[in-house]
Amino acid sequence: MRGVVFDLDGTLIDSLPDIAAAANELLAEHGLDPLEQAQIGGFVGMGEKVFLDRLITATDLEMAEYDALMARFMQFYKSSTGRTRVFPGVLDMLSNLKDSGLALGLCTNKPGGPLQAVLDALDLGRWFDAIIAGDSLPVRKPDPAPLRLAFERMRATEGVYVGDSDVDAETAQRAGVPFLLFTEGIRTKPLSDILHDARFDDFAYVPELCARHMRCL
């Protein structure tokens, strides 16, 4: 079986507006001014705990209230889906890959609650043979275990990983999987600093790139 695993936020979906909205709702509840979406984008990629750590560091939120802040943020995060959009060309690309007989997987650091909420809102879950959330395992990306688990559940012996960040690139490298870099997602490093086998800005190129870079796992 040949398979393609995707990151989610910044790769298949433009979810930053909703992530920023959830963060700013938390700030507003504590009487603090909102942050710019671009700044909040720099907090994304390593899961909700790192996200909240970075949010607290950048604002006057109190680290001593961490557990309560996390619980409240997760409430906002799970209910904030209305601004999220699938990137242009993604659905056609997924359909094309499925029609080609490939197994499709999802490997994201997004925690299971918000992940399920956004998959339901966008009707995306139906495309995937395996879905690994940020809390599916005790470790998360860039540890390679979640990506390896996705391929294992897909029963794929050849594969490619598609993502948008240096975290995704490191995950693929550590798992020994070719990495395709979407250049229009959420990243904090220059493209030249992110290791990749190929890069693209249009999902119409993905089927050909997958076929070209597919490698035995």
ZAMARGU-4260 file (C-alpha; in steps of 0.2 Angstrom, whole numbers, plus 5000, padded with zeros to 4 digits):
<rodrens>
0) 5000/5000/5000 | 5006/5017/4996 | 5001/5032/5007 | 5002/5051/5009 | 5000/5059/5026
5) 4996/5077/5028 | 4999/5090/5042 | 4982/5100/5045 | 4984/5118/5051 | 4993/5128/5038
10) 4994/5113/5026 | 4976/5108/5021 | 4967/5122/5031 | 4969/5140/5034 | 4964/5139/5053
15) 4975/5154/5059 | 4960/5166/5060 | 4951/5154/5072 | 4966/5150/5082 | 4970/5169/5084
20) 4951/5172/5089 | 4952/5159/5102 | 4968/5166/5110 | 4961/5184/5109 | 4945/5178/5117
25) 4955/5172/5132 | 4965/5188/5133 | 4949/5198/5132 | 4942/5188/5146 | 4957/5194/5157
30) 4955/5212/5151 | 4970/5211/5140 | 4972/5219/5122 | 4972/5207/5107 | 4987/5201/5098
35) 4990/5203/5080 | 4986/5187/5070 | 5004/5186/5063 | 5011/5186/5080 | 4999/5172/5086
40) 5005/5162/5071 | 5022/5162/5078 | 5015/5152/5093 | 5008/5138/5082 | 5015/5121/5078
45) 5020/5112/5094 | 5003/5109/5102 | 4992/5118/5114 | 5004/5118/5129 | 5018/5126/5119
50) 5005/5138/5112 | 4999/5143/5129 | 5017/5145/5136 | 5021/5157/5122 | 5005/5166/5124
55) 5008/5169/5142 | 5026/5174/5139 | 5020/5187/5126 | 5006/5195/5138 | 5001/5198/5156
60) 4992/5182/5158 | 4998/5173/5174 | 5008/5157/5173 | 5002/5153/5190 | 4984/5151/5183
65) 4990/5139/5169 | 4978/5125/5172 | 4963/5137/5172 | 4970/5146/5157 | 4972/5130/5147
70) 4955/5124/5152 | 4947/5140/5146 | 4957/5141/5130 | 4952/5124/5125 | 4934/5129/5127
75) 4937/5143/5115 | 4948/5133/5103 | 4935/5119/5101 | 4921/5131/5097 | 4931/5142/5085
80) 4929/5134/5068 | 4918/5147/5058 | 4933/5157/5051 | 4943/5141/5045 | 4944/5137/5027
85) 4951/5123/5016 | 4964/5130/5005 | 4960/5131/4987 | 4963/5115/4977 | 4964/5103/4992
90) 4948/5094/4990 | 4952/5091/4971 | 4969/5085/4976 | 4962/5073/4990 | 4950/5066/4977
95) 4963/5063/4964 | 4975/5054/4976 | 4960/5043/4982 | 4955/5039/4965 | 4974/5034/4962
100) 4972/5021/4975 | 4983/5029/4988 | 4979/5028/5007 | 4977/5045/5015 | 4982/5050/5033
105) 4982/5065/5044 | 4996/5068/5057 | 4994/5085/5067 | 4999/5092/5084 | 4981/5099/5085
110) 4973/5091/5100 | 4959/5079/5098 | 4944/5090/5103 | 4948/5105/5092 | 4953/5093/5078
115) 4937/5083/5078 | 4927/5100/5079 | 4936/5107/5063 | 4935/5090/5054 | 4916/5090/5057
120) 4914/5108/5052 | 4923/5106/5036 | 4918/5088/5032 | 4936/5083/5030 | 4937/5067/5041
125) 4929/5056/5027 | 4945/5057/5017 | 4957/5049/5029 | 4961/5031/5033 | 4971/5036/5048
130) 4970/5052/5059 | 4983/5055/5072 | 4980/5070/5084 | 4992/5079/5095 | 4986/5069/5110
135) 4985/5052/5102 | 5002/5047/5109 | 5012/5053/5124 | 5024/5062/5112 | 5020/5073/5097
140) 5029/5080/5082 | 5043/5083/5079 | 5045/5066/5087 | 5043/5054/5073 | 5031/5041/5082
145) 5015/5050/5077 | 5020/5050/5059 | 5025/5032/5059 | 5009/5027/5068 | 4999/5035/5054
150) 5008/5025/5041 | 5006/5009/5051 | 4987/5012/5053 | 4986/5015/5034 | 4996/4999/5032
155) 5007/5009/5020 | 5024/5002/5015 | 5028/5017/5004 | 5025/5035/5008 | 5026/5054/5008
160) 5023/5067/5021 | 5016/5084/5017 | 5017/5099/5028 | 5021/5118/5030 | 5033/5120/5044
165) 5050/5116/5050 | 5042/5105/5063 | 5034/5095/5049 | 5051/5094/5040 | 5060/5088/5056
170) 5047/5075/5059 | 5048/5068/5041 | 5067/5068/5042 | 5067/5058/5059 | 5055/5046/5052
175) 5064/5043/5036 | 5050/5049/5025 | 5051/5061/5010 | 5044/5078/5014 | 5034/5090/5003
180) 5033/5108/5009 | 5018/5119/5006 | 5025/5136/5005 | 5009/5146/5009 | 5006/5139/5026
185) 5011/5144/5044 | 5030/5145/5046 | 5042/5155/5056 | 5058/5151/5046 | 5063/5155/5028
190) 5060/5142/5016 | 5079/5140/5013 | 5080/5134/5031 | 5067/5120/5030 | 5073/5104/5023
195) 5062/5097/5010 | 5062/5085/4995 | 5051/5096/4985 | 5040/5112/4988 | 5024/5118/4980
200) 5012/5133/4981 | 4997/5125/4972 | 4989/5108/4977 | 4987/5104/4958 | 5005/5099/4959
205) 5004/5087/4974 | 4999/5071/4965 | 5014/5072/4953 | 5026/5076/4967 | 5019/5062/4978
210) 5022/5049/4963 | 5039/5056/4960 | 5045/5056/4978 | 5036/5041/4985 | 5049/5030/4995
215) 5049/5013/5004 | 5047/5016/5023
</rodrens>
